[in-house]
Amino acid sequence: MEYCAPEREANFLLFELFRVQDIWPNIAGFDEFTQDLVEAIIGEAARLSAEVLTPTNQIGDQEGCTWDKGDVTTPAAFKGAFAELTAGGWLGLAGNPEYGGQGMPKMLACLVEEMFWSSNTSLCLYGTLTVGASLCIDKHGTQDQKQTYLPHMYDGSWTGAMALTEAHAGTDLGIMRAKADPNADGSYRISGTKIFITSGEHDLTENIVHLVLAKLPDAPQGTKGISLFIVPKRLVNEEGSLGERNAVASGSIEHKMGIRGSATSVMNYDGATGFLLGEANGGLAAMFTMMNYARLSVGLQGLGAGELAYQQSASYARERLQGRSASGAKSPDLPADSLLVHPDVRRMLLTQRAYSEAGRAFALFVGLQLDLAKYSDDAGAQQLAELLTPIAKAYLSDKGFEGAVMAQQVFGGHGYIAEWGVEQIVRDARIAQIYEGTNGVQAYDLVARKVVRDGGVCIRGLVDHMSQTQVLEGHRADLNDAFDRLVRATGSVVERANQDPELPGAVSNDYLELAGLTIYAWLWAHMAAIAPQNDFGRAKRETANFFFKRLLPKSLGLAESIFADSSAVMGLPPELF
Amino acid sequence: MEYCAPEREANFLLFELFRVQDIWPNIAGFDEFTQDLVEAIIGEAARLSAEVLTPTNQIGDQEGCTWDKGDVTTPAAFKGAFAELTAGGWLGLAGNPEYGGQGMPKMLACLVEEMFWSSNTSLCLYGTLTVGASLCIDKHGTQDQKQTYLPHMYDGSWTGAMALTEAHAGTDLGIMRAKADPNADGSYRISGTKIFITSGEHDLTENIVHLVLAKLPDAPQGTKGISLFIVPKRLVNEEGSLGERNAVASGSIEHKMGIRGSATSVMNYDGATGFLLGEANGGLAAMFTMMNYARLSVGLQGLGAGELAYQQSASYARERLQGRSASGAKSPDLPADSLLVHPDVRRMLLTQRAYSEAGRAFALFVGLQLDLAKYSDDAGAQQLAELLTPIAKAYLSDKGFEGAVMAQQVFGGHGYIAEWGVEQIVRDARIAQIYEGTNGVQAYDLVARKVVRDGGVCIRGLVDHMSQTQVLEGHRADLNDAFDRLVRATGSVVERANQDPELPGAVSNDYLELAGLTIYAWLWAHMAAIAPQNDFGRAKRETANFFFKRLLPKSLGLAESIFADSSAVMGLPPELF
C-alpha cells in the first residue's frame, strides 16, 4: 500500500485559506515558523510517513502483539520505525520548549499528526498517548515532575499511558474503585485494575509513564473524588537514572477488531508507587485539560484513515477496468473503461474527498482556536475550541470510518480481502468513534454543555463569524439556508431543554451531525472562493459543488429530526427492548 | 453469545400482517402449510439456530479455514453442525418436491433463512450456495441432470458453488476468459481460473457441484457469449455413484475481513469435465433466473446480522450500569442506572429495531411476490419482485451493516474486543453489501432497468398499492408526503434520464435508499395499525413513532439530492481524482 501525504493541501490551508503568515508573527514563539520552515517540516513528515511508517502498517496488523507472562512484544518492524519517529523529535512537536519540546503551532502539528495516523495508526498510538500524557504533566506537574519526565517523553525514550477505565467504569468514571494510599514519603501506593490501556505495556522503550486515576482514602463520592497519579513502570532515581521496577504489570492484552499493532492491556497496579499530579481530588479536571487536544487527535485519526482510504480507492478506480460508460465507451481500445466512468463510483470517491478535505480544514480551524487560546489568552478562542472539540472528535471519526467503508465498496470483492489492505483501514478507523469518549458522549457534551448551557450564544457567534467570510457566490443561498437551519434547530433545542431534561440526549447525535455539515458547507464555500485558477482550484470547486448538491441536503432531514420530542426515543418501556 | 429467533415476529408477519391463511390455500402445494405446521417448522428452525448453529459461530470465526495442497479444512465444529442442518432437510426447504425438496413457500423460507444467517453466517453460506445452485439446475437442467444432482443437494450430501468472477472480471462478466471446449461425448473441457468462489472447496461433503460460467469456441463477444456448465468436483457414474475426481482444484483460499469460517477459493479448472446447463450462450440469463432468490437471500443475511446485533446490544444496554438518567436516578439503589436511561443509546437501539422489523416485513413482502409469480404465474407479482429485489438486496444489507456498527457503538470499548462477539457481526455483515452484485450494482439495476425502462409504471403501481393499505391514522399525513416525494423523484429521474445517460447512475444510490425508506414507512404505518393491543403491539407502535419522527425525515435530503444534475458527480475530470 502506498500513501502520499497531502502536502499541497497543507500549504493551501495554512497559507491561502487561514493565512497563518498574518497570524503567527503576532504570537510569541510562532514567528520562527516561516513558510520555508513549515514546508520543510511538512516535507520531512511526509517522507517519514511514506517511507518509514507506511511500510510497517500492514505487517504490523498481520503480526499483531503478543503477551507472555506480563511482557508484551510489539510487531518486529515497529522497533526501527518507532526509533526513527522519535529520533526526529516528532513526539515533542507541540511540547514545551523549556523541557526539550518544539513549541510548534497546533495547526502545524495537526497536519503532521494526520499524516502519521494515515500511515500507521497502531504505531502512531504509542506516540499519541505519550503526547497526551506529557501535555498533562506539563500543565499540572511540579517543576521537578516536569524535569523528570518531559525530556524523556519528548525524545521518545519513555512513552506515556493513560489509565482511566475499569471493567465496570467506562464513561462513568465516578464509580471507579482504584485506590491510592499515602506513604510516609509523600508518595502513594496505587492499587487497582484498569482495562483498555493503550500502550500500557510494550517493548519499544525502557520506561512507560502511566497516568492513573484513583481515589484517595475518604475521597468524596463520584467524579469529585478522583485524583491523578504519575506511576512509572520503572521508578526514577534522584539523579534521573532508571531505578527499580514498579508494581505495574500487564495482566493480558486484548484481541481487537483492528489497531492490532497497538498493545491494549489490562493493567494491574499492585501497591505501585505513584506521585500525585495536580490537586488531590482534582484528577478528572486535570485529565480534562488535555482532553481538547486528545479528542482533536482522535478526530485526526479518523481524518487520516479517510484520507488513506480515499487515496487507495481513487487509485484503484483509475486502474481497474470494468464495464462501459453509460454515455459511450471512453477507452474503446481497452477491454473495458475504468471505474471512474461510473457515476456511482464517482459519488463514493467524491463523498470521501468532500469530507476529507473539509475535515482537514475544520481540524486546522480548531487547531487555530487552541493556539489562540493557549498563546494569546483569547477567551473567545478557548470557548470556541471547547464548542468545536466534540464535533471534531466525533464528526471527523464518523466520516473517516464511513469513508473507509466507502473505499472498501469501491474495491468490490477485493475490499474484503486482507491482502489489499483496505479492510484494515476500516477495522483501524472504527476505534476512533469509540475511545476517548464515545461519539455519543461527544454529542451529549456538545448539546448539553456547550450549546444548551450558554443558551446557544457561542454557536450563534460561530454562525455570525461564518456568515461574514468570503464565499463563492453560487453557494451563498444554500449556505445561508444551512445557517438558518442550524440557528433554528439551536433555538428549538435550547428552548425545549429547559422543560425536558431528556431532550439534549435525544437530539444530540443529529445536532452534532447538523453542526458538522453546516461548518463543512461554510468551509467548502470559502475554499471554493479562494482556491486558485488551476487544476488544484478546479478540483476544489467541483468538489464544493458536489458537496452542496449531494451532501448538504442531508441537513434537511437532520433539522426535521431534531424538532421531534424526546418521547420518540423515551416512549418504549425498558422491559420491551 | 446467545440468539433467540424472532418467533413471535414471524407469527405476526405471516398470520396478522400478510394473512397467509387467506393466500396459501389458493396456491397449489401450499395448502398443507397450516398455522400449526408453520409454527412447528419455525420452532424447529429456532431451536436449531439457538442450540446448534449459534454455539459454533464465534469459534468458527476464530478457527477459520485452512488450505493445504488444495485441500480445505473448515472449522472443526462446523462438521457436526452442518450435518444436523442437512439432516433436517433444511437445504431443500424451497426445493422441488419431485426431487426431494419440500416446496415450501418462499415467505416461510425467508424466515428460516434469516434465523440461520443470524446464528452462523459462515456455516449458512455452505447451504445457501447449494440452494442457489439447485434452483438453477431445477430451472434449466435436463431431467437427467435434475435427477443426478438435486436429491443430493437437497439432502446436503453434496453442496453447490457458483463460479462467475475472474480476477479481471467481476461486475463486468462479459470480459471473462474461462473457456469450454466440446468433447466428442457431448461434455466439455472447462479451463480457466475463477476467484472468490464461496464453498468452492471444503471438507463438509463428499462432492461439490460447481456451476461455472465459460465461453464456447467462437462464442459472441461480451455477455451474450457466456454459457453455464455443471462441473462436479467428483464425476458421477451412470448409476449415480461417485466416480473419479474431476480436474477441479482450489489454488488458495482468501484471508478475509469476516465470514472466516466460510472458505473462499481461487478455483482452477484444468480441462475439467463439464456439462452444459441450459442453452449454449445463454449462461448469464440462466444465472439470472436464480438471482432474484440469491439476492433476496443476501438481503436476509444483512437482516439476520442486524437482528443478532440488535439482540446483543439491547441485552447489553439492559444489563450495563453506567451513568445516571438526566431526569433523575432510575435505579437509586444501584451504583448507576442502566444504559437504557440514556436517550442516545435508545436512539441507536430503536434505529436498529426499526430497520430490522420493517426489513423482515419487507423481505416477506418480496417473498410473497416470488411465490405468487412462481406458483400463480402472476405477471404483476413477477414484475414487482424484479423491482423490489435490488432494493431488498442492497437496503437490507446496508441497514444490517449499519445496525451492527450501531450495536458495536452501544457496547463502547467492549464492542471492539473480539471476545464479546459484536465486532464479528460487523465484519461478517460487511460482505453482504459487496457480493452477489455490489449494492451500487443493485442501485443501478433498480433505477436504469426497473424504473427508467418502464417509465416508472411499476413503482407508481406499488405506491398505489401501498396507498390503499390500512395504516395508523396518525402516520397518514407523513406517509402521504413520503409517497409524494418518491413519486416526484421518480418522475424527475425518468424524465431526465432520456436526455442524460449518466443520470440513473448518478442518483441510483440515493433513489434506492429513498425507495427503501418509503416502503419501510408504509410497513410501519401498516404494522402500527394492525398490531394487537398488548405489549407486543405497544412496542410496534412506539417503534413506528420513532421511525416516523427520527428516520423518515432522511427522505427529505434524499429527494433533494436526487434532483441534482449528473454534473455534480461527472464534473471532475478523471485525472484530478
Boltz contact constraints between the chains, C-beta under 6 A:
constraints:
  - contact:
      token1: [A, 170]
      token2: [B, 412]
      max_distance: 6.0
  - contact:
      token1: [A, 171]
      token2: [B, 322]
      max_distance: 6.0
  - contact:
      token1: [A, 172]
      token2: [B, 322]
      max_distance: 6.0
  - contact:
      token1: [A, 172]
      token2: [B, 323]
      max_distance: 6.0
  - contact:
      token1: [A, 172]
      token2: [B, 336]
      max_distance: 6.0
  - contact:
      token1: [A, 175]
      token2: [B, 335]
      max_distance: 6.0
  - contact:
      token1: [A, 175]
      token2: [B, 336]
      max_distance: 6.0
  - contact:
      token1: [A, 196]
      token2: [B, 413]
      max_distance: 6.0
  - contact:
      token1: [A, 254]
      token2: [B, 417]
      max_distance: 6.0
  - contact:
      token1: [A, 255]
      token2: [B, 418]
      max_distance: 6.0
  - contact:
      token1: [A, 256]
      token2: [B, 416]
      max_distance: 6.0
  - contact:
      token1: [A, 256]
      token2: [B, 417]
      max_distance: 6.0
  - contact:
      token1: [A, 257]
      token2: [B, 416]
      max_distance: 6.0
  - contact:
      token1: [A, 257]
      token2: [B, 423]
      max_distance: 6.0
  - contact:
      token1: [A, 314]
      token2: [B, 577]
      max_distance: 6.0
  - contact:
      token1: [A, 322]
      token2: [B, 171]
      max_distance: 6.0
  - contact:
      token1: [A, 322]
      token2: [B, 172]
      max_distance: 6.0
  - contact:
      token1: [A, 323]
      token2: [B, 172]
      max_distance: 6.0
  - contact:
      token1: [A, 326]
      token2: [B, 501]
      max_distance: 6.0
  - contact:
      token1: [A, 326]
      token2: [B, 502]
      max_distance: 6.0
  - contact:
      token1: [A, 326]
      token2: [B, 505]
      max_distance: 6.0
  - contact:
      token1: [A, 327]
      token2: [B, 501]
      max_distance: 6.0
  - contact:
      token1: [A, 327]
      token2: [B, 502]
      max_distance: 6.0
  - contact:
      token1: [A, 335]
      token2: [B, 175]
      max_distance: 6.0
  - contact:
      token1: [A, 336]
      token2: [B, 172]
      max_distance: 6.0
  - contact:
      token1: [A, 336]
      token2: [B, 175]
      max_distance: 6.0
  - contact:
      token1: [A, 340]
      token2: [B, 574]
      max_distance: 6.0
  - contact:
      token1: [A, 342]
      token2: [B, 505]
      max_distance: 6.0
  - contact:
      token1: [A, 343]
      token2: [B, 502]
      max_distance: 6.0
  - contact:
      token1: [A, 343]
      token2: [B, 505]
      max_distance: 6.0
  - contact:
      token1: [A, 343]
      token2: [B, 506]
      max_distance: 6.0
  - contact:
      token1: [A, 343]
      token2: [B, 569]
      max_distance: 6.0
  - contact:
      token1: [A, 344]
      token2: [B, 440]
      max_distance: 6.0
  - contact:
      token1: [A, 344]
      token2: [B, 505]
      max_distance: 6.0
  - contact:
      token1: [A, 344]
      token2: [B, 508]
      max_distance: 6.0
  - contact:
      token1: [A, 344]
      token2: [B, 509]
      max_distance: 6.0
  - contact:
      token1: [A, 346]
      token2: [B, 569]
      max_distance: 6.0
  - contact:
      token1: [A, 347]
      token2: [B, 569]
      max_distance: 6.0
  - contact:
      token1: [A, 349]
      token2: [B, 577]
      max_distance: 6.0
  - contact:
      token1: [A, 412]
      token2: [B, 170]
      max_distance: 6.0
  - contact:
      token1: [A, 412]
      token2: [B, 438]
      max_distance: 6.0
  - contact:
      token1: [A, 413]
      token2: [B, 196]
      max_distance: 6.0
  - contact:
      token1: [A, 416]
      token2: [B, 256]
      max_distance: 6.0
  - contact:
      token1: [A, 416]
      token2: [B, 257]
      max_distance: 6.0
  - contact:
      token1: [A, 416]
      token2: [B, 431]
      max_distance: 6.0
  - contact:
      token1: [A, 416]
      token2: [B, 434]
      max_distance: 6.0
  - contact:
      token1: [A, 417]
      token2: [B, 254]
      max_distance: 6.0
  - contact:
      token1: [A, 417]
      token2: [B, 256]
      max_distance: 6.0
  - contact:
      token1: [A, 418]
      token2: [B, 255]
      max_distance: 6.0
  - contact:
      token1: [A, 423]
      token2: [B, 257]
      max_distance: 6.0
  - contact:
      token1: [A, 431]
      token2: [B, 416]
      max_distance: 6.0
  - contact:
      token1: [A, 434]
      token2: [B, 416]
      max_distance: 6.0
  - contact:
      token1: [A, 438]
      token2: [B, 412]
      max_distance: 6.0
  - contact:
      token1: [A, 440]
      token2: [B, 344]
      max_distance: 6.0
  - contact:
      token1: [A, 501]
      token2: [B, 326]
      max_distance: 6.0
  - contact:
      token1: [A, 501]
      token2: [B, 327]
      max_distance: 6.0
  - contact:
      token1: [A, 502]
      token2: [B, 326]
      max_distance: 6.0
  - contact:
      token1: [A, 502]
      token2: [B, 327]
      max_distance: 6.0
  - contact:
      token1: [A, 502]
      token2: [B, 343]
      max_distance: 6.0
  - contact:
      token1: [A, 505]
      token2: [B, 326]
      max_distance: 6.0
  - contact:
      token1: [A, 505]
      token2: [B, 342]
      max_distance: 6.0
  - contact:
      token1: [A, 505]
      token2: [B, 343]
      max_distance: 6.0
  - contact:
      token1: [A, 505]
      token2: [B, 344]
      max_distance: 6.0
  - contact:
      token1: [A, 506]
      token2: [B, 343]
      max_distance: 6.0
  - contact:
      token1: [A, 508]
      token2: [B, 344]
      max_distance: 6.0
  - contact:
      token1: [A, 509]
      token2: [B, 344]
      max_distance: 6.0
  - contact:
      token1: [A, 535]
      token2: [B, 576]
      max_distance: 6.0
  - contact:
      token1: [A, 539]
      token2: [B, 576]
      max_distance: 6.0
  - contact:
      token1: [A, 542]
      token2: [B, 571]
      max_distance: 6.0
  - contact:
      token1: [A, 542]
      token2: [B, 572]
      max_distance: 6.0
  - contact:
      token1: [A, 546]
      token2: [B, 568]
      max_distance: 6.0
  - contact:
      token1: [A, 549]
      token2: [B, 564]
      max_distance: 6.0
  - contact:
      token1: [A, 549]
      token2: [B, 568]
      max_distance: 6.0
  - contact:
      token1: [A, 550]
      token2: [B, 561]
      max_distance: 6.0
  - contact:
      token1: [A, 550]
      token2: [B, 564]
      max_distance: 6.0
  - contact:
      token1: [A, 550]
      token2: [B, 568]
      max_distance: 6.0
  - contact:
      token1: [A, 553]
      token2: [B, 557]
      max_distance: 6.0
  - contact:
      token1: [A, 553]
      token2: [B, 560]
      max_distance: 6.0
  - contact:
      token1: [A, 553]
      token2: [B, 561]
      max_distance: 6.0
  - contact:
      token1: [A, 554]
      token2: [B, 557]
      max_distance: 6.0
  - contact:
      token1: [A, 556]
      token2: [B, 556]
      max_distance: 6.0
  - contact:
      token1: [A, 556]
      token2: [B, 557]
      max_distance: 6.0
  - contact:
      token1: [A, 557]
      token2: [B, 553]
      max_distance: 6.0
  - contact:
      token1: [A, 557]
      token2: [B, 554]
      max_distance: 6.0
  - contact:
      token1: [A, 557]
      token2: [B, 556]
      max_distance: 6.0
  - contact:
      token1: [A, 557]
      token2: [B, 557]
      max_distance: 6.0
  - contact:
      token1: [A, 560]
      token2: [B, 553]
      max_distance: 6.0
  - contact:
      token1: [A, 561]
      token2: [B, 550]
      max_distance: 6.0
  - contact:
      token1: [A, 561]
      token2: [B, 553]
      max_distance: 6.0
  - contact:
      token1: [A, 564]
      token2: [B, 549]
      max_distance: 6.0
  - contact:
      token1: [A, 564]
      token2: [B, 550]
      max_distance: 6.0
  - contact:
      token1: [A, 568]
      token2: [B, 545]
      max_distance: 6.0
  - contact:
      token1: [A, 568]
      token2: [B, 546]
      max_distance: 6.0
  - contact:
      token1: [A, 568]
      token2: [B, 549]
      max_distance: 6.0
  - contact:
      token1: [A, 568]
      token2: [B, 550]
      max_distance: 6.0
  - contact:
      token1: [A, 569]
      token2: [B, 343]
      max_distance: 6.0
  - contact:
      token1: [A, 569]
      token2: [B, 346]
      max_distance: 6.0
  - contact:
      token1: [A, 569]
      token2: [B, 347]
      max_distance: 6.0
  - contact:
      token1: [A, 571]
      token2: [B, 542]
      max_distance: 6.0
  - contact:
      token1: [A, 572]
      token2: [B, 542]
      max_distance: 6.0
  - contact:
      token1: [A, 574]
      token2: [B, 340]
      max_distance: 6.0
  - contact:
      token1: [A, 576]
      token2: [B, 535]
      max_distance: 6.0
  - contact:
      token1: [A, 576]
      token2: [B, 539]
      max_distance: 6.0
  - contact:
      token1: [A, 577]
      token2: [B, 314]
      max_distance: 6.0
  - contact:
      token1: [A, 577]
      token2: [B, 349]
      max_distance: 6.0
